[in-house]
Amino acid sequence: MRGWPKISVRASCSAFSALLALLLCTGCRRGERPIEHVEVLVRTGIGVDRDQAPKDRDVEAWAKRSAAQIPRYEVRSAASGEIPWQLRVGVQVMAGPAARPDDAGVVDPGKVYREVIATADLFALARDPKSGDKPRHHGEATIGENFAVSESFEGLTQRVVAQAIKDVETGLLIDEASDAEVLRQLQSGDRRARSRAVEAVRDRKLRGGGDALIKILSDDDEEPELVMKAIGALVALKETRGVGPMIDSARRRPSIYLGQIIFGVAEIGGKEAEAYLFTVASGHPDPEMRSSAERALSELQRRRDAERPKGEAP
C-alpha cells in the first residue's frame, strides 16, 4: 500500500488566472477544438470491492463536466475539417486501516484511509496539418483522507478527476504560452502552474529561467517533486551557477535528493562539481552513494578530457 499522502485541492491563484485571461484574449473561441471521445477506466486496488467504486458512467459524466471548462475545447463531434480530440481518464481507488491520526491527533479504529488517484490525458486523434504533430497533454492528481467506513468514494473521485483535468488545462496553457509568459509563471503562486513552467523551461531551454530555478532549489519549504524538476531543468540548461546551490541543497535535504544531485552536478561539470564528487566518492558513509559519485566523477573527467583541445595540458 502506498504512503498515503494527504493532498488538499485548492483553487488556482490570481497569477494563474492572469495567464488564463492573457491566453483567452488572443481571439480564441471556446469550443474550437472538439473533444469527440471521452474514455474512462476505473480500477479497484487494495481494500476495495468493485461495487464500492464509482461507476464508469458516473466518472464519464464528471469528466465531461470538467472538460467543458477547458478554454478552447468542447465535448462534441468534430465537424468536417476539424481535428478531433480524445480525453482518457483513469481512476484507481484504494483503502486500508487508518494508520495515521486524524486532524485531532487520534487514530480511530472505526475509520479507514481512502485514496483516489486520477490521471487524465487529452490528445489529438489526427496530426496537425501545420506542425505535423499530434499534441498530448497529461494531468494527474491524488487525494487521500481518513473517512468513516460508510463514506462512499464518490465525493473523493469527483474532486480528484476535476483536479486531474485542471492539471491538463494548466499544462496546455503553459505549452501555448510565450517564452516570456513561461518565465513569469516560474514565480506563480499556483503550484501546478509553477511546476509546468519548470518543465517548459527545461524543454525549451530558456536561459532566462536560471535564477528562478535556483530559488526553487534553495527553498527548503518547496515540494520535493518540484525541487527534482528544478534540478533537471538546471541540468538541461547546463547552468553552472546551479552547481553550488545543488551542493548546498544536498547538505540540507534528505538523502533521497543526493542521487539526483550527484547526477546533476556531474552533467553540468566544472571544478566545483569535480571537487564535490571527489569528496562524496572519498568519504560518504553510504557505499552506494560513494559508488555513484565515483562513476559520475569518472564520466565527468572522461567528458572533460574528450572536450579539451588537442595539445593542451591537463
C-alpha positions as CSV (number, residue, x, y, z in Angstrom):
1,M,0.0,0.0,0.0
2,R,1.2,3.5,-0.8
3,G,2.5,6.0,1.8
4,W,-0.9,7.7,1.7
5,P,0.0,11.4,1.0
6,K,-2.7,13.8,2.0
7,I,-3.2,16.4,-0.7
8,S,-5.8,19.0,-0.5
9,V,-7.3,20.6,-3.6
10,R,-7.1,24.4,-3.7
11,A,-8.4,27.0,-6.1
12,S,-6.0,28.4,-8.7
13,C,-4.4,31.7,-7.6
14,S,-4.6,35.1,-9.3
15,A,-1.3,34.6,-11.1
16,F,-2.6,31.6,-13.0
17,S,-5.9,33.3,-13.6
18,A,-3.9,36.1,-15.2
19,L,-2.3,33.6,-17.6
20,L,-5.6,32.2,-18.4
21,A,-7.0,35.6,-19.2
22,L,-4.0,36.5,-21.3
23,L,-4.4,33.5,-23.5
24,L,-8.1,33.8,-23.8
25,C,-7.9,37.4,-25.0
26,T,-5.9,36.3,-28.1
27,G,-9.1,35.8,-30.0
28,C,-9.5,32.1,-29.4
29,R,-13.1,30.9,-29.1
30,R,-14.3,28.3,-26.6
31,G,-15.2,25.1,-28.4
32,E,-13.0,25.5,-31.4
33,R,-11.3,22.1,-30.5
34,P,-13.8,19.2,-30.3
35,I,-13.4,16.5,-27.7
36,E,-15.1,13.8,-29.6
37,H,-14.4,10.9,-27.3
38,V,-14.2,10.5,-23.5
39,E,-12.9,7.2,-22.3
40,V,-12.9,6.2,-18.7
41,L,-11.3,3.3,-16.8
42,V,-11.9,2.7,-13.1
43,R,-9.7,0.2,-11.2
44,T,-10.0,-1.0,-7.7
45,G,-7.0,-1.6,-5.6
46,I,-6.2,-2.8,-2.1
47,G,-9.2,-3.0,0.3
48,V,-11.9,-2.1,-2.2
49,D,-14.6,-4.2,-3.8
50,R,-15.7,-3.3,-7.3
51,D,-19.2,-2.4,-6.2
52,Q,-17.8,0.2,-3.8
53,A,-16.0,2.1,-6.6
54,P,-17.7,4.8,-8.7
55,K,-19.4,3.6,-11.9
56,D,-17.7,4.3,-15.2
57,R,-20.7,6.2,-16.4
58,D,-20.6,8.5,-13.4
59,V,-16.9,9.2,-13.8
60,E,-17.5,9.9,-17.5
61,A,-20.2,12.4,-16.7
62,W,-17.9,14.1,-14.1
63,A,-15.0,14.1,-16.7
64,K,-17.2,15.7,-19.4
65,R,-18.4,18.4,-17.0
66,S,-14.8,19.3,-16.1
67,A,-13.6,19.1,-19.7
68,A,-16.3,21.6,-20.7
69,Q,-14.5,24.2,-18.6
70,I,-11.2,23.9,-20.6
71,P,-10.8,27.0,-22.7
72,R,-11.0,26.4,-26.5
73,Y,-12.3,22.9,-26.1
74,E,-15.9,21.5,-26.2
75,V,-17.3,18.0,-25.8
76,R,-18.9,17.4,-29.2
77,S,-18.4,15.6,-32.5
78,A,-15.8,17.1,-34.9
79,A,-17.1,18.9,-37.9
80,S,-15.6,18.5,-41.3
81,G,-12.0,19.8,-41.4
82,E,-11.6,19.8,-37.6
83,I,-9.1,17.7,-35.7
84,P,-10.9,15.5,-33.2
85,W,-9.5,15.1,-29.6
86,Q,-9.9,12.4,-27.0
87,L,-10.0,12.6,-23.3
88,R,-8.9,9.5,-21.5
89,V,-9.4,9.3,-17.7
90,G,-8.1,6.6,-15.4
91,V,-9.1,6.3,-11.8
92,Q,-7.8,4.0,-9.1
93,V,-9.4,3.6,-5.7
94,M,-7.8,2.0,-2.6
95,A,-8.5,1.7,1.1
96,G,-6.9,0.4,4.2
97,P,-6.9,0.8,8.0
98,A,-6.4,4.3,9.3
99,A,-2.8,4.1,10.2
100,R,-2.4,7.9,10.6
101,P,-4.1,10.2,13.1
102,D,-7.0,12.4,12.1
103,D,-6.9,16.2,12.5
104,A,-7.4,15.8,16.2
105,G,-4.4,13.5,16.5
106,V,-6.4,10.4,17.2
107,V,-6.2,7.1,15.3
108,D,-9.9,5.9,15.1
109,P,-10.2,2.1,14.6
110,G,-13.6,2.7,13.2
111,K,-12.2,4.7,10.2
112,V,-10.3,3.7,7.1
113,Y,-7.9,5.6,5.0
114,R,-9.2,6.0,1.4
115,E,-7.2,7.2,-1.6
116,V,-8.2,8.0,-5.1
117,I,-5.7,8.5,-7.9
118,A,-6.7,10.0,-11.2
119,T,-4.8,10.6,-14.5
120,A,-6.1,12.5,-17.5
121,D,-4.8,12.6,-21.0
122,L,-6.1,14.9,-23.7
123,F,-4.7,14.2,-27.1
124,A,-5.4,14.9,-30.7
125,L,-6.6,11.9,-32.9
126,A,-5.0,13.3,-36.0
127,R,-1.9,15.2,-36.9
128,D,-1.9,19.0,-37.1
129,P,-1.5,19.8,-40.8
130,K,0.7,22.8,-40.0
131,S,3.1,21.2,-37.4
132,G,2.7,17.6,-38.2
133,D,2.4,16.9,-34.5
134,K,-0.3,15.0,-32.5
135,P,-0.4,17.2,-29.3
136,R,-0.9,15.5,-26.0
137,H,-1.5,17.0,-22.5
138,H,-1.3,15.0,-19.3
139,G,-2.5,15.7,-15.8
140,E,-2.8,13.8,-12.6
141,A,-3.9,14.2,-9.0
142,T,-4.1,12.2,-5.8
143,I,-6.4,12.7,-2.8
144,G,-6.2,10.6,0.3
145,E,-8.1,11.1,3.6
146,N,-9.4,9.3,6.7
147,F,-13.1,8.6,6.3
148,A,-15.8,6.7,8.2
149,V,-16.3,3.2,6.8
150,S,-19.7,4.1,5.5
151,E,-18.4,7.0,3.4
152,S,-18.6,6.5,-0.3
153,F,-15.8,7.2,-2.8
154,E,-18.0,9.4,-5.0
155,G,-17.0,12.8,-3.4
156,L,-13.3,12.0,-3.5
157,T,-13.5,10.8,-7.1
158,Q,-15.3,13.8,-8.3
159,R,-12.8,16.1,-6.8
160,V,-9.7,14.2,-8.0
161,V,-11.0,13.8,-11.6
162,A,-11.7,17.5,-11.7
163,Q,-8.2,18.3,-10.4
164,A,-6.5,16.0,-12.9
165,I,-8.4,17.6,-15.8
166,K,-7.5,21.0,-14.3
167,D,-3.9,19.9,-14.4
168,V,-4.3,19.1,-18.1
169,E,-5.7,22.6,-18.6
170,T,-2.7,24.1,-16.8
171,G,-0.3,22.1,-18.9
172,L,-1.8,23.1,-22.2
173,L,-1.9,26.8,-21.3
174,I,1.7,26.7,-20.4
175,D,2.6,24.8,-23.5
176,E,0.9,27.5,-25.6
177,A,2.3,30.5,-23.7
178,S,5.1,32.7,-24.9
179,D,8.6,32.2,-23.6
180,A,8.2,35.4,-21.6
181,E,5.0,34.2,-20.0
182,V,6.5,30.9,-19.1
183,L,9.4,32.7,-17.3
184,R,6.8,34.8,-15.4
185,Q,4.9,31.6,-14.4
186,L,8.1,30.4,-12.6
187,Q,7.1,32.9,-9.9
188,S,3.4,31.8,-9.8
189,G,1.8,31.1,-6.5
190,D,-0.1,28.3,-8.2
191,R,1.8,25.1,-7.6
192,R,0.8,23.3,-10.8
193,A,1.4,26.3,-13.0
194,R,4.9,26.7,-11.5
195,S,5.6,23.0,-11.9
196,R,4.6,23.1,-15.6
197,A,6.6,26.3,-16.2
198,V,9.7,24.5,-14.9
199,E,9.1,21.7,-17.3
200,A,8.6,24.2,-20.2
201,V,11.9,26.0,-19.2
202,R,13.6,22.6,-19.4
203,D,12.1,21.5,-22.7
204,R,12.6,24.9,-24.4
205,K,16.0,25.5,-22.7
206,L,15.0,29.0,-21.7
207,R,18.2,30.6,-20.4
208,G,16.4,33.3,-18.5
209,G,14.9,30.8,-16.0
210,G,18.2,30.1,-14.1
211,D,17.6,32.5,-11.2
212,A,14.0,31.2,-10.6
213,L,15.1,27.6,-10.8
214,I,17.9,28.2,-8.2
215,K,15.4,30.0,-6.0
216,I,13.2,26.9,-6.1
217,L,16.1,24.6,-5.3
218,S,17.2,26.8,-2.4
219,D,13.8,26.9,-0.8
220,D,13.7,24.3,2.0
221,D,9.9,24.5,2.1
222,E,9.4,23.7,-1.6
223,E,7.8,20.4,-2.6
224,P,10.2,17.6,-3.3
225,E,8.8,16.9,-6.8
226,L,9.3,20.5,-7.9
227,V,12.8,20.6,-6.5
228,M,13.7,17.5,-8.5
229,K,12.2,19.1,-11.6
230,A,14.2,22.3,-11.0
231,I,17.4,20.2,-10.8
232,G,16.6,18.6,-14.1
233,A,15.9,21.9,-15.7
234,L,19.2,23.4,-14.4
235,V,21.0,20.3,-15.9
236,A,19.2,20.8,-19.3
237,L,20.3,24.4,-19.3
238,K,23.9,23.5,-18.3
239,E,23.5,26.3,-15.7
240,T,26.9,26.4,-14.0
241,R,25.5,28.8,-11.3
242,G,23.3,25.9,-10.2
243,V,26.2,23.7,-9.0
244,G,26.8,25.5,-5.8
245,P,23.1,25.6,-4.8
246,M,22.8,21.9,-5.6
247,I,25.6,21.1,-3.3
248,D,24.2,23.3,-0.6
249,S,20.8,21.6,-1.1
250,A,22.4,18.2,-0.7
251,R,23.7,19.1,2.7
252,R,20.4,20.3,4.0
253,R,17.9,17.9,2.4
254,P,17.2,14.2,3.0
255,S,19.4,11.6,1.2
256,I,16.6,10.9,-1.3
257,Y,17.9,14.0,-3.2
258,L,21.5,13.0,-3.2
259,G,21.5,10.6,-6.2
260,Q,19.8,13.3,-8.4
261,I,22.2,16.0,-7.2
262,I,25.2,13.8,-7.9
263,F,24.0,13.2,-11.5
264,G,23.1,16.9,-11.9
265,V,26.5,18.4,-10.9
266,A,28.3,15.7,-12.9
267,E,26.3,16.7,-16.0
268,I,26.9,20.4,-15.6
269,G,30.6,19.9,-14.7
270,G,33.3,22.3,-13.7
271,K,35.9,22.4,-11.0
272,E,33.3,22.9,-8.2
273,A,31.4,19.8,-9.4
274,E,34.6,17.7,-9.6
275,A,35.7,18.7,-6.1
276,Y,32.2,17.8,-4.7
277,L,32.1,14.4,-6.5
278,F,35.6,13.6,-5.2
279,T,34.5,14.5,-1.7
280,V,31.4,12.3,-1.8
281,A,33.3,9.4,-3.5
282,S,36.0,9.6,-0.8
283,G,34.1,9.9,2.4
284,H,30.3,9.5,2.2
285,P,29.0,6.9,4.7
286,D,26.7,5.2,2.2
287,P,28.7,2.9,-0.1
288,E,26.1,3.2,-2.8
289,M,26.4,7.0,-2.8
290,R,30.2,6.6,-2.9
291,S,29.9,4.3,-5.9
292,S,27.5,6.7,-7.7
293,A,29.9,9.6,-7.1
294,E,32.9,7.6,-8.3
295,R,31.1,6.7,-11.6
296,A,29.8,10.3,-12.1
297,L,33.3,11.7,-11.4
298,S,34.9,9.3,-13.9
299,E,32.4,10.2,-16.6
300,L,32.8,13.9,-15.9
301,Q,36.6,13.6,-16.3
302,R,36.3,11.5,-19.4
303,R,34.0,14.0,-21.0
304,R,36.3,16.9,-19.9
305,D,39.3,15.2,-21.4
306,A,37.5,14.5,-24.7
307,E,36.5,18.2,-25.0
308,R,40.0,19.5,-24.2
309,P,41.7,20.9,-27.4
310,K,44.5,18.6,-28.7
311,G,47.9,19.5,-27.3
312,E,46.5,21.4,-24.3
313,A,48.0,20.2,-21.0
314,P,45.5,18.6,-18.5
